[in-house]
Amino acid sequence: MSAEVSGDGIAGRTPPIRILLADDHGIVRAGLRALLEAQSDLRVVAEAADGPSAVALVREHAPTVAVTDLSMPGGGLETIREITALGLPTRVLVLTVHAEERYLLPVLEAGGSGYVRKASAHTDLLQAIRTVARGEVFLDPAATKTLLRGYLGRVRTGEETDLVEVLSERERDVVRLTAEGHTAQQAAEILALSPKTVETYRHRAMQKLGLTNRAELVRYALRAGLLGGEEA
């Protein structure tokens, strides 16, 4: 287990996003550190090579975002659950080679806030870190499309009920835009509504679905096939 702690942000500026890197391959961590620390708003404060070390370092440093591999020793979903259980503001972003549906929902259900494939890290990781640091959820487009395709197939064969039918058209629109990361103001502009009306639709939809927060709403939107565009 190794850790490197950096200082605070420059006075008068927004503090940098503090990041823990957890991956059992040192060369991967080195590459990620170089990518991230080239950005003025990002700072790697610790590194871990396995799940237990990652949990211990999160407890010690309370980073803004923990970027964790899904397949490292002692890692996977249990590490996400343990980090979440610490009750710290740290958000967990999974960086993995997997894009299959069976990994995406379990990551979110374990408390993860995002999912990026290593193959697209050079284009998606920076955006993903900034997104989850804002308290939002980042979904890898390829993984989302895979999940959507699987869900729609189950609906067609009758294996799964299309729960989206309980929502009105406007409620579905607001749920979809919220799950995609739009603020109430942005959703209002897209739908030609007031932000207050958007908030009302969102609150009503979440009440109907028994949801309490944005992460649950995103999981619902994925299960209901509201994300991903076309059905193919």
KAMO-V454676 format. One record per backbone hydrogen bond with DSSP energy under -0.5 kcal/mol. NH is the residue of the N-H (numbers start at 0). CO is the residue of the C=O. E is the energy in kcal/mol with one decimal. If there is no record, write none. Layout:
nh co e
NH CO E
NH CO E
This chain:
nh co e
1 46 -0.9
12 9 -2.1
16 40 -3.4
17 15 -0.6
18 42 -2.8
19 64 -2.3
20 45 -2.2
21 19 -0.5
21 66 -2.7
22 47 -2.2
25 23 -0.7
27 24 -0.5
28 24 -2.0
29 25 -2.4
30 26 -2.0
31 27 -2.5
32 28 -2.9
33 29 -2.2
34 30 -2.0
35 31 -2.8
36 32 -3.0
37 33 -0.5
38 35 -1.9
41 38 -1.3
42 16 -2.5
44 18 -2.7
44 42 -0.6
45 18 -1.2
46 1 -1.2
47 20 -2.6
50 72 -2.7
53 49 -2.0
54 50 -2.3
55 51 -2.3
56 52 -2.5
57 53 -2.2
58 54 -2.2
59 55 -1.8
60 56 -2.9
61 57 -2.5
63 17 -1.3
64 17 -2.2
65 90 -3.0
66 19 -3.1
66 64 -0.6
67 65 -0.8
67 92 -2.2
68 21 -1.9
69 94 -0.5
74 71 -2.4
75 68 -0.8
77 74 -0.6
78 75 -0.5
79 75 -1.3
80 76 -2.5
81 77 -2.5
82 78 -2.4
83 79 -2.5
84 80 -2.3
85 81 -0.6
85 82 -1.0
86 83 -1.5
87 82 -0.5
90 63 -2.5
92 65 -2.9
92 90 -0.5
93 91 -0.5
93 113 -2.1
94 67 -2.7
95 93 -0.5
95 115 -2.4
102 99 -1.7
103 99 -1.0
104 100 -1.1
106 102 -1.7
107 103 -1.8
108 104 -3.0
109 105 -1.8
110 107 -1.1
111 106 -2.6
112 91 -3.4
113 91 -0.7
114 137 -1.3
115 93 -2.9
117 95 -2.5
119 116 -1.4
120 117 -1.2
122 119 -1.2
123 119 -2.7
124 120 -1.8
127 123 -2.6
128 124 -2.7
129 125 -2.1
130 126 -2.3
131 127 -2.6
132 128 -2.0
133 129 -0.9
133 130 -0.7
134 131 -1.7
135 130 -1.8
137 112 -2.0
139 114 -0.8
143 139 -2.6
144 140 -2.3
145 141 -2.0
146 142 -2.4
147 143 -2.7
148 144 -2.5
149 145 -2.1
150 146 -2.5
151 147 -2.7
152 148 -1.9
153 149 -1.7
154 150 -2.3
155 151 -2.3
156 152 -1.6
157 154 -1.0
158 153 -2.0
159 153 -1.3
162 160 -1.6
164 161 -1.7
165 162 -2.0
166 163 -1.8
171 167 -2.4
172 168 -2.2
173 169 -2.4
174 170 -2.6
175 171 -2.7
176 172 -2.5
177 173 -2.5
178 174 -2.6
179 175 -1.7
180 177 -1.5
181 176 -2.4
186 182 -2.8
187 183 -2.3
188 184 -1.9
189 185 -2.1
190 186 -2.4
191 187 -0.9
192 187 -2.5
197 193 -2.1
198 194 -2.4
199 195 -1.9
200 196 -2.5
201 197 -2.6
202 198 -2.7
203 199 -2.6
204 200 -2.6
205 201 -2.6
206 202 -2.1
207 203 -2.2
208 204 -2.0
209 205 -0.9
209 206 -0.6
210 205 -2.5
216 212 -1.9
217 213 -2.6
218 214 -2.2
219 215 -2.4
220 216 -2.8
221 217 -2.3
222 218 -2.4
223 219 -2.7
224 221 -1.1
225 220 -2.6
226 220 -0.7
